[in-house]
Amino acid sequence: MQNNPLVYSTESGRVSPDESQHQPSPKGDGIVRIRRETKGRKGKGVTTITGLSLPDPDLKKLAKDLKKLCGTGGAVKDGVIEIQGDNREKIKEKLEKQGLSVKLAGG
C-alpha cells in the first residue's frame, strides 16, 4: 500500500489525475454523418451530427454556429451535436463548405 493514489477527496470529489490532464478526441473514419432521430425523444425529431474529430471547445463553437444557422436549439452530448428539428440539408451545405466529407445517414 506504499503506492496508493488518491481516489476521492471531500474537497473536490473524485480525483482522477490521468483523465484531467488529457481528454482524447473521439476518432472516426473521417466522414461526418448527419442523421434524423426521434427515438427516446417522445416523437420529436432531432438532427444528430457524428464523426467530427474536434476537441470539445471547437465542437461547442460549431454547434453554436449550426444552431444559429438553423434558428433552433440544440446541445453537444458525448461528442455528438444535436440540433432540434430536421435541418439535414442546411447543415450538410454548411459542413461541405468547410471542406468536410459529409454523408446523410438513416431515413
C-alpha positions in Angstrom: 0.0 0.0 0.0 3.0 2.3 -0.4 1.9 3.4 -3.9 -1.8 4.2 -3.1 -3.0 7.1 -5.3 -5.8 9.4 -4.0 -9.2 8.3 -5.5 -11.6 10.6 -3.7 -11.3 13.8 -1.8 -14.0 15.6 0.3 -12.9 18.9 -1.2 -13.2 18.1 -4.9 -15.0 14.8 -5.2 -13.5 12.1 -7.4 -9.8 12.7 -8.2 -8.5 11.3 -11.5 -5.2 12.9 -12.5 -4.8 10.9 -15.7 -8.2 12.0 -17.2 -8.0 15.6 -16.1 -4.7 16.2 -17.9 -5.7 14.9 -21.4 -9.0 14.1 -22.9 -8.5 12.3 -26.3 -10.8 13.4 -29.0 -13.1 10.7 -30.5 -11.7 9.0 -33.6 -13.8 8.3 -36.6 -13.3 7.3 -40.2 -13.1 10.9 -41.5 -16.8 11.0 -42.6 -19.3 13.3 -40.9 -22.7 11.6 -40.7 -25.9 13.6 -40.3 -29.0 11.7 -39.3 -32.5 12.5 -38.1 -33.5 10.7 -34.9 -36.7 10.5 -32.9 -36.1 7.5 -30.7 -36.2 8.4 -27.0 -37.5 11.9 -27.7 -41.2 11.4 -27.5 -41.6 11.7 -31.3 -39.7 15.0 -31.6 -37.2 15.0 -34.4 -33.6 15.8 -33.8 -30.7 16.1 -36.3 -27.6 14.5 -35.0 -24.1 15.1 -36.3 -21.4 12.4 -35.6 -17.9 11.7 -36.8 -16.4 15.1 -36.0 -12.9 14.7 -34.5 -12.8 18.0 -32.9 -11.9 19.0 -29.3 -14.8 19.9 -27.0 -14.4 23.8 -27.3 -14.3 23.6 -31.1 -17.3 21.2 -31.1 -19.3 23.6 -29.0 -18.4 26.5 -31.2 -19.5 24.6 -34.3 -22.8 23.6 -32.5 -23.4 27.2 -31.7 -22.9 28.2 -35.4 -25.2 25.4 -36.6 -27.9 26.4 -34.1 -27.7 30.0 -35.3 -27.9 28.8 -39.0 -31.0 26.7 -38.4 -32.6 29.1 -35.9 -33.2 26.3 -33.4 -31.8 25.0 -30.1 -29.5 22.1 -29.6 -26.8 20.5 -27.5 -23.5 18.7 -27.5 -23.6 15.3 -25.8 -20.7 12.8 -25.8 -19.1 14.2 -28.9 -22.4 14.3 -30.8 -24.0 17.5 -31.9 -27.9 17.5 -31.6 -29.9 20.2 -33.4 -33.6 20.4 -32.9 -35.8 19.7 -36.0 -35.0 18.3 -39.4 -32.2 20.5 -40.7 -30.1 18.0 -42.5 -29.7 19.8 -45.8 -28.7 23.2 -44.3 -26.2 21.5 -42.1 -24.8 19.4 -44.9 -24.2 22.5 -47.1 -22.5 24.4 -44.2 -20.1 21.5 -43.4 -19.3 20.8 -47.0 -18.3 24.5 -47.4 -15.9 23.9 -44.5 -14.2 21.1 -46.6 -15.6 18.1 -44.6 -16.7 14.9 -46.2 -20.5 14.6 -45.3 -23.0 11.8 -45.7 -26.7 11.8 -44.9 -27.3 8.7 -42.8 -30.6 7.0 -41.9 -34.0 7.7 -43.2 
